[in-house]
Amino acid sequence: MDQQLNQEAATTGTFGCTSCGADLKYRVGTTELVCDYCGATNEIPQSEVAIEELDFEAHLDQASVAQDHMELNVVKCSVCAAESSLEPNITSSHCPYCDTPLVISSAHIEDILQPKSLLPFKVTKDEALKAFRKWINGLWFAPNALKKAVLSFDHFKGVYLPYWTYDANTDTPYIGQRGEYYYITETYTATENGKSVTKTRQVRKTRWYSASGRVQQFFDDVLVPASRSLPQKQVTALQPWDLNNLIPFDAKYLSGFITEKYQVDLKQGFGHACRIMDGRISNLIRQDIGGDEQRILNYKTGYSDITFKHILLPAYVSAYNFKGKLYRFLVNARTGTVQGERPWSIIKIVLTILAVIGISALSYWLFRK
């Protein structure tokens, strides 16, 4: 029965209050659903099901994992192409990523891979707004008018962002070179007191040796955003996430929030994970080569025992207009960390540079005096 309710809620976005029948919403930081009308609370049963890693190769065949899918009522933004769940009984809404009015009539049912785990919202909306205002007030070289700008807090939304995590064993044979420093004494001529003198100095050289070998490494929970709706720089900067606190997926935690559909599929996500792993593998190869410098001439990584998780992570997302330009910001709904785009005051920057030049010139003049 509970599984059936979860499936229905994933589509409709609602759970009925056991007291009055009104829609329930998840109370941030708790394990409860709360009714805005009668105030009744409904406890979310805590699952003891272990969060498991799923076989990557098996799940590439979508037909074999139909039981792992769910339906989501989504609407697509005509500007940024984000596909997000639509709250029930909504006649008008705005995209949380670009503030564009959504065409509600275009909402449709999508069949997606169901997340197996999530991190519930921990930071309240009021706490997130306070964190954002503090962030704005702490910006250097921000226009004075920014603090007085009308922020689109009406469209300040709690959103579950989709992610993939990947585990894999890697085996990487490589060919390279190890560089070792040595020093030679070099003679040169310099002018001192109007006279030419001969001096010596130590000059560093590098002697190169062939190197080859292999490095092996297990990677755990390589985190890949499955959304293209937000600047990747800001999304990445929201880390770290307390993934050790992931809980089994329960649609009740989605009640009252927007859930974004993933735009990066399972296979594409692993390609991103490989690039993340590749950076770490390169460092492992350099450590294995040793010496003072390293050159990596060739290597090829093999991946085995690949597993994955599809997870949802919570954030508050909004956009605000300042002097005709759109700026977006994110708040990590677990830690309160704020990341976003911001305008710069050219006048403040120029005045600061001129002030530094003026102070330097005055200091030099006083020193000469």
C-alpha positions as CSV (number, residue, x, y, z in Angstrom):
1,M,0.0,0.0,0.0
2,D,2.8,2.5,1.0
3,Q,4.6,1.7,-2.3
4,Q,1.4,2.4,-4.3
5,L,0.9,5.7,-2.5
6,N,4.5,6.7,-3.3
7,Q,4.0,5.9,-7.0
8,E,0.8,8.0,-7.0
9,A,2.4,10.9,-5.2
10,A,5.3,10.9,-7.5
11,T,2.8,11.7,-10.3
12,T,0.3,13.9,-8.5
13,G,2.8,15.4,-6.0
14,T,0.4,15.1,-3.1
15,F,-0.4,13.0,0.0
16,G,-3.8,13.3,1.8
17,C,-4.0,14.3,5.4
18,T,-5.3,11.5,7.6
19,S,-7.4,14.0,9.5
20,C,-9.0,16.4,7.0
21,G,-7.9,15.1,3.6
22,A,-6.0,18.2,2.6
23,D,-2.6,18.0,0.9
24,L,0.3,17.3,3.1
25,K,3.8,18.8,2.8
26,Y,7.2,17.6,4.2
27,R,8.3,19.5,7.3
28,V,11.9,20.5,6.7
29,G,14.4,18.8,9.1
30,T,11.9,16.2,10.4
31,T,10.4,12.9,9.4
32,E,6.9,14.3,9.3
33,L,4.3,15.5,6.8
34,V,2.3,18.5,8.0
35,C,-1.1,19.7,7.1
36,D,-1.3,23.5,6.5
37,Y,-5.0,23.5,7.2
38,C,-5.6,21.6,10.3
39,G,-2.0,21.4,11.6
40,A,-2.0,17.6,11.8
41,T,1.3,15.8,11.5
42,N,1.7,12.5,9.8
43,E,4.9,10.5,10.5
44,I,6.9,9.2,7.6
45,P,7.7,5.5,8.3
46,Q,11.5,5.0,8.3
47,S,12.7,2.4,5.9
48,E,15.4,-0.1,7.0
49,V,16.1,-1.1,3.4
50,A,19.8,-0.8,2.7
51,I,20.9,1.6,0.0
52,E,22.4,-0.5,-2.6
53,E,24.6,0.1,-5.6
54,L,23.1,-1.0,-8.9
55,D,24.9,-2.8,-11.7
56,F,25.8,-0.3,-14.4
57,E,25.9,-2.6,-17.4
58,A,22.6,-4.3,-16.5
59,H,20.8,-1.0,-16.2
60,L,21.9,0.3,-19.6
61,D,19.3,-2.1,-21.0
62,Q,16.2,-0.1,-20.0
63,A,13.8,-2.9,-20.8
64,S,15.3,-5.1,-18.1
65,V,14.7,-2.5,-15.3
66,A,11.1,-1.4,-16.0
67,Q,10.3,-2.1,-12.4
68,D,12.8,0.7,-11.4
69,H,10.9,3.4,-13.3
70,M,8.4,6.0,-12.0
71,E,6.1,8.5,-13.6
72,L,6.6,12.2,-13.0
73,N,4.3,15.0,-14.1
74,V,6.7,17.5,-15.6
75,V,6.6,20.9,-17.4
76,K,9.5,22.0,-19.7
77,C,10.8,25.6,-19.6
78,S,10.8,27.1,-23.1
79,V,14.0,29.2,-22.3
80,C,16.4,27.0,-20.3
81,A,14.8,23.6,-21.2
82,A,14.7,22.5,-17.5
83,E,12.1,19.8,-16.9
84,S,10.6,19.9,-13.4
85,S,7.7,18.4,-11.6
86,L,4.6,20.4,-11.4
87,E,2.8,21.0,-8.2
88,P,-0.9,20.0,-8.2
89,N,-3.7,22.5,-8.9
90,I,-1.2,25.1,-10.2
91,T,-2.6,27.5,-12.8
92,S,0.6,29.6,-13.2
93,S,4.2,29.2,-12.2
94,H,7.7,30.3,-13.0
95,C,10.8,28.3,-13.8
96,P,13.0,28.3,-10.7
97,Y,16.1,28.4,-12.8
98,C,15.5,31.4,-15.1
99,D,12.3,33.0,-13.8
100,T,10.5,32.4,-17.1
101,P,6.7,31.9,-16.9
102,L,5.9,28.3,-17.5
103,V,3.3,27.1,-20.0
104,I,1.2,24.9,-17.7
105,S,-0.8,23.4,-20.6
106,S,2.4,21.8,-21.8
107,A,2.7,19.6,-18.7
108,H,3.0,15.9,-19.4
109,I,3.8,12.6,-17.8
110,E,7.4,11.3,-18.1
111,D,8.6,7.8,-17.4
112,I,12.0,8.1,-15.7
113,L,14.4,6.0,-13.7
114,Q,13.3,6.2,-10.1
115,P,15.8,7.5,-7.6
116,K,16.8,5.0,-5.0
117,S,17.9,7.4,-2.3
118,L,17.9,11.1,-1.3
119,L,19.0,13.6,1.2
120,P,15.9,15.4,2.8
121,F,15.7,19.1,3.1
122,K,17.4,20.2,6.4
123,V,17.7,24.0,6.0
124,T,14.3,25.9,6.1
125,K,13.3,28.4,3.5
126,D,13.7,31.3,6.0
127,E,17.2,30.1,6.9
128,A,18.1,29.9,3.2
129,L,16.9,33.5,2.6
130,K,18.9,34.8,5.6
131,A,22.0,33.0,4.2
132,F,21.4,34.6,0.8
133,R,21.0,38.1,2.2
134,K,24.2,37.6,4.2
135,W,25.9,36.5,1.1
136,I,24.7,39.6,-0.8
137,N,25.8,41.9,2.0
138,G,29.2,40.4,2.0
139,L,30.0,40.8,-1.7
140,W,33.0,43.0,-2.5
141,F,32.6,45.6,-5.3
142,A,28.8,45.0,-5.6
143,P,26.7,47.9,-6.7
144,N,25.0,49.7,-3.8
145,A,21.7,49.4,-5.5
146,L,21.9,45.6,-5.5
147,K,20.9,45.5,-1.8
148,K,17.8,47.5,-2.6
149,A,16.9,45.5,-5.7
150,V,13.7,43.7,-5.8
151,L,14.6,40.0,-5.4
152,S,12.2,37.4,-6.8
153,F,11.7,35.7,-3.5
154,D,8.2,34.8,-4.6
155,H,9.8,32.3,-6.9
156,F,12.3,31.1,-4.3
157,K,11.8,27.3,-4.7
158,G,13.0,24.2,-2.9
159,V,14.2,21.8,-5.6
160,Y,15.5,18.3,-5.5
161,L,18.4,18.2,-8.0
162,P,19.2,14.9,-9.8
163,Y,22.6,13.3,-9.4
164,W,24.4,10.1,-10.3
165,T,27.1,8.5,-8.2
166,Y,29.5,5.9,-9.6
167,D,31.7,3.3,-8.1
168,A,34.4,1.5,-10.2
169,N,37.7,-0.4,-10.0
170,T,40.2,1.1,-12.4
171,D,43.4,-0.5,-13.8
172,T,45.7,1.9,-15.8
173,P,49.0,0.8,-17.5
174,Y,51.1,3.7,-18.5
175,I,54.3,4.8,-20.3
176,G,56.1,7.9,-19.2
177,Q,59.4,9.6,-18.2
178,R,60.9,10.4,-14.8
179,G,62.9,13.7,-14.5
180,E,65.6,14.1,-11.9
181,Y,67.3,17.4,-11.2
182,Y,71.0,17.8,-11.2
183,Y,73.1,21.0,-11.1
184,I,76.1,22.3,-13.0
185,T,78.4,25.2,-12.3
186,E,78.2,27.9,-14.9
187,T,80.6,30.8,-15.4
188,Y,79.3,34.2,-16.4
189,T,80.5,37.8,-16.6
190,A,78.9,40.7,-14.7
191,T,79.7,44.4,-14.1
192,E,80.4,45.6,-10.6
193,N,81.5,49.1,-9.8
194,G,82.1,49.8,-13.5
195,K,84.4,46.7,-13.8
196,S,83.8,43.4,-15.5
197,V,84.1,40.5,-13.2
198,T,83.8,36.7,-13.6
199,K,81.4,34.8,-11.4
200,T,79.9,31.3,-11.1
201,R,76.4,30.1,-10.4
202,Q,74.5,26.8,-10.0
203,V,72.2,26.0,-12.9
204,R,69.5,23.3,-12.6
205,K,69.2,20.7,-15.3
206,T,66.8,17.8,-15.7
207,R,67.9,14.2,-16.7
208,W,65.1,12.1,-18.1
209,Y,64.6,8.3,-17.7
210,S,62.0,6.0,-19.2
211,A,59.3,4.9,-16.9
212,S,56.4,2.5,-17.1
213,G,54.0,0.7,-14.8
214,R,50.4,0.5,-13.8
215,V,48.2,2.0,-11.2
216,Q,45.0,0.6,-9.7
217,Q,42.4,2.5,-7.8
218,F,38.9,2.0,-6.5
219,F,36.6,5.0,-6.8
220,D,33.6,5.4,-4.4
221,D,30.6,7.7,-5.0
222,V,32.0,9.8,-7.8
223,L,29.3,12.5,-7.9
224,V,28.0,13.7,-11.2
225,P,25.2,16.4,-11.6
226,A,22.4,15.1,-13.9
227,S,21.1,18.6,-14.6
228,R,22.1,21.1,-17.3
229,S,19.7,23.8,-16.0
230,L,22.2,25.5,-13.8
231,P,25.8,26.8,-14.2
232,Q,28.0,23.7,-13.5
233,K,30.5,25.9,-11.6
234,Q,27.9,26.9,-9.0
235,V,26.4,23.4,-8.8
236,T,29.9,21.8,-8.2
237,A,30.7,24.5,-5.6
238,L,27.7,23.4,-3.5
239,Q,29.8,20.4,-2.4
240,P,30.5,18.7,-0.1
241,W,27.3,16.8,0.4
242,D,26.8,14.4,3.4
243,L,26.2,11.4,1.3
244,N,26.7,9.1,4.3
245,N,23.3,10.4,5.4
246,L,21.4,9.3,2.3
247,I,18.1,7.6,3.1
248,P,16.0,5.2,0.9
249,F,13.8,7.0,-1.6
250,D,10.3,7.9,-0.3
251,A,8.1,10.2,-2.4
252,K,6.7,11.7,0.8
253,Y,9.9,13.7,1.2
254,L,9.2,15.3,-2.3
255,S,5.8,16.7,-1.1
256,G,5.9,20.5,-1.3
257,F,9.0,20.6,-3.4
258,I,9.9,20.6,-7.1
259,T,11.7,17.6,-8.5
260,E,13.9,18.1,-11.6
261,K,14.0,15.4,-14.2
262,Y,17.6,14.3,-15.1
263,Q,18.9,15.7,-18.4
264,V,22.1,13.7,-18.3
265,D,21.3,10.0,-18.7
266,L,23.1,7.1,-17.0
267,K,25.6,6.5,-19.8
268,Q,26.4,10.2,-20.3
269,G,26.8,10.5,-16.5
270,F,29.5,7.8,-16.5
271,G,31.4,9.7,-19.2
272,H,31.5,12.7,-16.9
273,A,32.6,10.4,-14.0
274,C,35.4,9.0,-16.1
275,R,36.7,12.6,-16.7
276,I,36.6,13.2,-12.9
277,M,38.4,9.9,-12.3
278,D,40.9,10.6,-15.0
279,G,42.2,13.7,-13.2
280,R,42.9,11.6,-10.1
281,I,44.4,8.8,-12.1
282,S,46.9,11.2,-13.7
283,N,48.0,12.3,-10.2
284,L,48.4,8.6,-9.2
285,I,50.6,8.0,-12.3
286,R,52.8,10.9,-11.5
287,Q,53.2,9.7,-7.9
288,D,54.1,6.2,-9.2
289,I,56.7,7.6,-11.6
290,G,58.3,9.6,-8.9
291,G,61.3,11.8,-9.4
292,D,61.3,15.6,-9.5
293,E,59.2,15.9,-12.7
294,Q,57.0,13.5,-14.7
295,R,55.9,13.2,-18.2
296,I,52.9,10.9,-19.1
297,L,53.3,9.8,-22.7
298,N,50.5,7.2,-22.9
299,Y,48.0,5.5,-20.7
300,K,44.6,3.7,-21.0
301,T,42.3,3.0,-18.1
302,G,40.1,-0.1,-17.8
303,Y,37.0,0.1,-15.7
304,S,35.4,-2.9,-14.0
305,D,32.7,-3.7,-11.3
306,I,30.9,-0.4,-12.2
307,T,27.9,0.4,-10.0
308,F,25.8,3.5,-9.7
309,K,23.1,5.2,-7.6
310,H,20.5,7.7,-8.9
311,I,20.0,10.2,-6.0
312,L,18.2,13.5,-5.3
313,L,19.9,16.3,-3.4
314,P,18.1,19.3,-2.0
315,A,18.7,23.0,-2.8
316,Y,16.9,26.3,-2.9
317,V,17.0,27.8,-6.3
318,S,16.0,31.3,-7.5
319,A,16.8,34.0,-10.0
320,Y,16.7,37.7,-9.6
321,N,16.8,40.6,-12.1
322,F,19.2,43.5,-11.6
323,K,19.4,46.2,-14.2
324,G,17.8,44.1,-16.9
325,K,20.1,41.1,-16.4
326,L,19.2,37.7,-14.9
327,Y,21.3,36.3,-12.0
328,R,20.8,32.9,-10.4
329,F,21.8,31.6,-7.0
330,L,21.7,28.3,-5.1
331,V,21.6,27.4,-1.4
332,N,22.7,23.9,-0.3
333,A,19.6,22.8,1.7
334,R,21.8,20.6,3.9
335,T,24.6,23.1,4.9
336,G,23.3,26.5,4.0
337,T,26.2,27.2,1.6
338,V,25.4,29.9,-1.0
339,Q,26.6,29.9,-4.5
340,G,25.5,32.3,-7.3
341,E,26.1,34.8,-10.0
342,R,26.6,38.4,-9.1
343,P,27.0,41.9,-10.7
344,W,30.2,44.0,-10.3
345,S,30.4,47.7,-9.8
346,I,33.0,49.0,-12.3
347,I,32.9,52.4,-10.6
348,K,33.9,50.8,-7.3
349,I,36.7,48.8,-8.8
350,V,38.1,51.8,-10.7
351,L,37.9,54.0,-7.6
352,T,39.7,51.3,-5.5
353,I,42.5,51.1,-8.0
354,L,42.9,54.8,-8.1
355,A,42.9,54.9,-4.3
356,V,45.6,52.3,-4.1
357,I,47.7,54.2,-6.7
358,G,47.2,57.4,-4.7
359,I,48.2,55.8,-1.4
360,S,51.3,54.2,-3.0
361,A,52.3,57.5,-4.5
362,L,51.8,59.4,-1.2
363,S,53.8,56.8,0.7
364,Y,56.6,57.1,-1.8
365,W,56.6,60.9,-1.5
366,L,56.6,60.8,2.3
367,F,59.5,58.3,2.2
368,R,61.6,60.5,0.0
369,K,60.9,63.5,2.1
